[in-house]
Amino acid sequence: MENQDQFASLFDENNHDNLTLQDENGNVIEFKQIALLPYNGAEREEPTMYALLHPMVKDIEDNVVVCYRVEVNDDDYELIEEENDAILHDLFDQYMELVKKSSQPK
């Protein structure tokens, strides 16, 4: 899934607007931004960014989130849907920890 104009919005922590992305078949899909998380797995030396997005599609439940790995090649960005269960579980745990911290009184 790729759309260069949307990546600036994705990396802007003050932007909470929905993203409109185009898949490899040319279908346009709107997503609600949930989180952008760094992940430092065993296969990589530097953290990889992951976008957690909720597809704004009819008949999709509110708790459905799609996790995309942000691939950067020169000035080109691409979102690759993550399918590795171990990484998905780690990202879920990381996200839930952030939610827990943000809900604690300061």
N, C-alpha and C positions, 0 to 999 in steps of 0.2 A: 504494500500500500504506500502511495507516494503522492505528496503535494508540497512543493517547496515553500509556498507562501504560508502554509499552516505551521511550519516548524518554529518560526519566530514567536507565534502565539503559544505554542506548546512550551517553549523554554522561558516565557515571560511569567514569572511567579505572581505578578499582579493581574494577569489576564485569566479570567474564569469563563470566557465565552466558549461556546461549543465549537468543535473543530469539524470541518467538512473535508473528508478525505475521499480519494478515488482509489478503488482497488484495481488489481491487474486486469480486470474485465471491463473497466470503464464505469462501473457502478459507483455512484456518489452516495456516501453514507455519512450521516451526522453523528458525532460522538460528544458525550459530556466528558470533560476532563475530571478524572478522579485524583490521580497523583502522578508525579514524575519522580522515580526512585533510582538511585545509583545501586548497582549490584556488583560485587567483586567476587565472582566465582573462581573456582580453581583453575579454569582453562585460560583465564585472562590475567595479565599483569595489572591493568588499570581497570577501574570500575566501568561498567557498561550502564548506560541509562536505559530505563524501562518506563514506558508510558502505560498507565492503567487507565483504560477508557471504557465508558459505558455506551454501547450502541443505542442511539435514539431511534429505535425501530419499533413499529407497532408489534404488539404481542411479545415483547422481550421484557422479562421481569426486571424490577429495579435493582436486584442484587447481582445481575449478570455483569461481569467485567471481563474485558479482553485485554490481555497483556501483550504489548509490542516491544521488542528490542529496537532501540534506536541505533541504526547503523550509520556511521559517518565515513564518507569516502571523499577526500578533498573538500569541496564545497557542496557536495551532494548528500542528502539525507534520505534514508529509507526506513520505513517501519516494517519489521518482520515479526509476524505473530509467533510468540514463544510457545513451544509445545513440550518443553522439557519439564516433567512433573516436579523434579527436585527444585529447579529454579522457581517454578510457579509457587510452590509451597514456601520457599524462602522469602519470596517477594510478598506473599500474603502475610506471613509472620511479621515482616518488616513494616508493612502498611498498618497492621493491627497494633503494633507497638507505637507507631506515630499517632494513631487515633487515641490510644490509651493515654499517651503523654499530653495530647492536646485537650483532653477532657478533664485532666486533673486540675484542681484549683492551684493558682499561682501564688 
